Amino acid sequence: MANIENFELSDSRKLELLDNYVASTDAIIFHHGTPGDVTTWSTWVDLCESKGIRAISYSRAGYGLSDRNKNRIVSDVNKDIAQVLNAKDIKRFVSIGWSGGGPHALANTVMAENCAAISLAGVGAFDQPDLDFLAGMGQENHDEFGAALAGFDQIEEWMAINGPAMQTVTGDQVRESLGGLIGAADKAVIEGAYADAMAANFRRALTNGFTGWIDDDMAFIEKWGFELENIKKPVFLWQGDQDLMVPHAHGQWLEKHISTAKLTFVPGHGHLSLLVEYRNEILEQAQQILNA
């Protein structure tokens, strides 16, 4: 049975983990989106347990009950994951990242223990000549990244205005709270138990404020700390064409710049519906990699 634990890192920061404790030295490491926390993947971690797959999720620094790592860049996540792997006796792993977790999953490919990365609607790199980062995104993303580009004080101010609603959002409110960031495909899945779980995830992720969210935004507009062109591990990209949070041009750009990448393009799906409808196929892909 998966339980959330507080893992102490070498710099005394706490990193909260969700581990299903399946007896294996092979595992899936899950990276949540922006904003998000360890519970984003709760049902996935449980499903992995039923399939006999070791799975670990965590809250990125500054989210949930994980301590902040100010001024972090994307590749800094490897320092945290390396300590988790060592403590948990994980020798091989597949990284799976969704949305803002996508770059963090890709960062893991430089680690010796990593055997592949799966990026689900993962964001591409900023300030690239062949990717218009904001094109096709909902207006809310234009406003948020505009604030991040204006500097730390401005993104803090944007969060102070826009963040509190997410700290108290309910399942009945979550669809409206996402505004122009979701289209018909995503609206269709935000209902009932899924809407309640999504709202609870947002509330928990922002329990101690917005530092994780702010630090993610700032990390995404900076260099990631590794070069996509140097990735040698297999990379599997999943992307829908109805995504207003991370438009499909990002998936196409990542495939272009990662020589080992294979893009699964799923017409008719958005940012959320992709995860809801294709969970079994994604986990089967990860299991095949681990069993190879």
C-alpha positions in Angstrom: 0.0 0.0 0.0 1.4 3.4 -1.0 2.1 5.9 1.8 3.4 9.4 1.7 6.6 9.9 3.6 8.9 12.8 4.3 12.4 12.0 2.9 15.3 14.0 4.2 17.8 15.1 1.6 21.5 15.7 2.2 21.0 19.5 2.5 18.3 18.9 5.2 15.4 19.7 2.9 12.4 17.5 3.1 11.1 15.8 -0.1 7.7 14.1 0.2 7.4 10.8 -1.5 4.6 8.3 -2.4 6.1 4.8 -2.7 4.1 1.7 -3.4 6.9 -0.5 -1.9 6.7 -3.2 -4.6 9.8 -5.4 -4.1 11.9 -4.5 -7.1 15.0 -2.6 -8.0 13.3 -1.4 -11.2 10.8 1.5 -10.9 8.9 4.3 -12.5 9.6 7.7 -11.1 6.7 10.2 -11.7 7.1 13.9 -12.1 3.9 16.0 -11.7 2.8 19.1 -13.6 2.7 22.9 -12.7 1.2 23.3 -10.2 1.0 19.8 -8.7 2.3 17.5 -6.0 2.9 13.9 -5.0 -0.8 13.1 -5.1 -1.1 13.8 -8.8 -0.1 10.2 -9.5 -1.9 8.5 -6.6 -4.1 6.3 -8.8 -1.2 5.6 -11.1 1.0 4.5 -8.3 -1.8 2.2 -7.0 -2.3 0.8 -10.5 1.4 0.1 -10.8 1.2 -1.9 -7.5 -1.6 -4.0 -8.9 0.6 -4.8 -11.9 3.7 -5.5 -9.7 5.6 -2.4 -10.8 7.6 -0.4 -8.3 6.4 3.3 -8.5 7.5 6.4 -6.7 6.0 9.9 -7.0 7.2 13.0 -5.2 6.4 16.7 -4.7 8.9 18.9 -6.5 10.7 21.3 -4.3 8.4 24.0 -3.0 5.2 22.1 -3.6 3.0 20.3 -1.0 5.2 19.5 2.0 8.5 19.5 0.1 10.9 22.2 1.1 11.8 24.9 -1.4 15.0 24.8 -3.4 15.2 28.5 -4.4 16.7 29.4 -7.8 16.6 25.7 -8.9 16.9 24.9 -12.6 15.3 21.9 -14.2 18.3 19.6 -14.0 18.6 20.2 -10.2 15.9 17.6 -9.8 18.5 14.9 -10.6 20.3 15.6 -7.3 17.1 14.9 -5.4 16.2 11.8 -7.4 19.7 10.4 -7.1 19.3 10.4 -3.3 15.9 8.8 -3.5 17.2 6.0 -5.8 20.1 5.3 -3.5 17.9 5.1 -0.4 15.2 3.0 -2.1 17.8 0.7 -3.8 16.5 1.5 -7.2 18.9 0.4 -9.9 16.9 1.1 -13.1 14.0 3.5 -13.7 11.8 5.0 -16.3 10.9 8.6 -15.7 7.4 9.8 -16.6 6.6 13.5 -16.5 3.4 15.3 -17.4 3.2 19.0 -18.5 5.7 20.9 -16.3 7.0 17.5 -15.2 8.1 16.7 -18.8 11.4 18.6 -18.8 12.2 17.1 -15.4 11.6 13.6 -16.7 13.9 14.4 -19.7 16.5 15.7 -17.3 16.6 12.2 -15.7 18.0 10.7 -18.9 21.5 11.9 -18.0 21.4 9.7 -14.9 23.1 6.3 -15.3 20.1 4.5 -13.7 17.6 5.9 -16.2 16.7 3.7 -19.1 14.0 5.9 -20.8 11.8 8.9 -20.4 8.1 9.4 -21.2 6.9 13.0 -21.5 3.2 13.5 -21.5 2.2 16.8 -23.0 5.5 18.1 -21.8 6.6 21.7 -22.4 9.4 22.6 -24.8 12.2 24.9 -24.1 11.8 28.7 -24.0 13.5 31.3 -26.3 14.1 28.9 -29.2 14.2 30.2 -32.8 12.0 27.3 -34.0 9.4 27.2 -31.3 6.9 30.0 -30.5 6.5 29.0 -26.9 3.2 30.7 -26.2 1.5 30.2 -29.5 -1.8 28.4 -29.1 -1.8 28.6 -25.3 -4.7 30.0 -23.4 -4.5 33.7 -22.4 -3.8 32.7 -18.8 -0.5 31.2 -19.8 0.4 34.3 -21.7 -0.3 36.4 -18.6 1.6 34.0 -16.3 4.7 33.7 -18.4 4.6 37.4 -19.2 4.9 38.0 -15.5 7.8 35.5 -15.2 9.7 37.2 -18.0 9.2 40.5 -16.3 11.1 39.2 -13.3 10.8 37.6 -9.9 8.9 40.5 -8.3 6.3 40.5 -11.1 5.6 36.7 -11.0 5.3 36.9 -7.2 2.7 39.7 -7.7 0.9 37.6 -10.3 0.7 34.7 -8.0 -0.5 36.8 -5.1 -3.5 37.8 -7.3 -4.2 34.5 -9.1 -2.9 31.8 -6.8 -5.2 32.0 -3.8 -8.2 30.8 -5.8 -6.4 27.6 -6.5 -5.6 27.1 -2.7 -9.4 26.8 -2.0 -10.8 25.5 -5.3 -13.5 22.8 -5.2 -14.4 20.1 -7.7 -17.4 22.1 -8.8 -15.1 25.2 -9.4 -12.1 23.6 -11.0 -13.3 23.5 -14.6 -14.2 27.3 -14.5 -10.9 28.1 -12.7 -8.9 26.8 -15.6 -10.6 29.2 -18.0 -9.1 29.4 -21.5 -6.5 26.7 -20.7 -9.0 23.9 -21.4 -11.0 23.0 -24.5 -13.9 20.6 -25.0 -11.9 17.4 -24.6 -10.5 18.5 -21.2 -13.8 19.9 -20.0 -15.5 16.6 -20.7 -13.2 14.7 -18.2 -13.4 17.3 -15.4 -16.4 16.0 -13.6 -17.3 13.9 -10.6 -14.6 12.1 -8.7 -11.9 13.3 -11.2 -12.8 16.9 -10.7 -12.8 16.5 -6.9 -9.4 14.8 -7.0 -7.9 17.5 -9.3 -9.2 20.3 -7.0 -7.8 18.5 -4.0 -4.4 18.1 -5.7 -4.3 21.9 -6.4 -5.2 22.7 -2.8 -2.6 20.3 -1.4 0.1 21.4 -3.8 -0.2 25.0 -2.6 -0.6 24.3 1.1 2.5 26.3 2.0 2.2 28.9 -0.7 3.3 29.4 -4.3 7.0 29.0 -4.2 7.0 25.7 -6.1 4.9 27.2 -8.8 7.0 30.4 -9.0 10.2 28.4 -9.2 8.9 26.2 -11.9 7.9 29.2 -14.0 11.3 30.8 -13.6 13.1 27.5 -14.4 11.1 27.1 -17.6 12.3 30.4 -19.0 15.9 29.6 -18.2 18.3 27.0 -19.6 17.4 23.6 -18.4 20.9 22.5 -17.5 21.3 19.8 -20.1 21.1 19.6 -23.9 18.3 17.8 -25.6 20.6 16.9 -28.5 22.8 14.9 -26.1 20.0 12.6 -24.9 20.9 9.0 -25.8 18.2 7.2 -23.9 14.9 6.3 -25.6 12.3 9.1 -25.2 8.6 8.6 -25.8 6.4 11.7 -26.3 2.6 11.8 -26.0 0.6 14.8 -27.2 -3.0 15.7 -28.1 -4.0 18.3 -30.7 -6.6 19.9 -28.4 -4.1 21.0 -25.8 -4.4 24.7 -24.8 -1.9 24.4 -21.9 1.0 22.9 -23.9 0.1 23.0 -27.6 1.1 20.1 -29.8 3.8 22.2 -31.4 5.8 21.5 -28.2 5.7 17.8 -28.8 6.7 18.2 -32.4 9.6 20.5 -31.4 10.8 18.0 -28.8 10.7 15.1 -31.3 12.7 17.3 -33.7 15.5 18.0 -31.2 15.8 14.6 -29.5 17.2 12.1 -31.8 15.9 9.1 -29.8 12.3 10.5 -29.5 9.2 8.9 -30.8 6.0 11.0 -30.7 2.6 9.4 -30.2 0.2 12.0 -31.5 -3.4 11.6 -30.3 -6.0 13.6 -32.2 -9.0 14.8 -30.3 -7.3 14.9 -26.9 -6.2 17.7 -24.7 -3.9 18.2 -21.7 -6.0 16.3 -19.2 -8.0 13.8 -21.3 -4.7 12.4 -22.6 -3.8 11.2 -19.1 -7.3 10.0 -18.3 -7.9 8.0 -21.5 -4.4 6.6 -22.2 -3.2 5.7 -18.7 -3.1 2.0 -19.4 -1.3 2.4 -22.7 1.3 4.7 -21.1 2.0 2.3 -18.2 2.2 -0.6 -20.6 4.8 1.3 -22.5 6.8 1.9 -19.3 6.5 -1.7 -18.2 7.7 -3.0 -21.6 10.8 -0.7 -21.2 11.5 -2.1 -17.7 11.0 -5.7 -18.9 13.4 -5.3 -21.9 
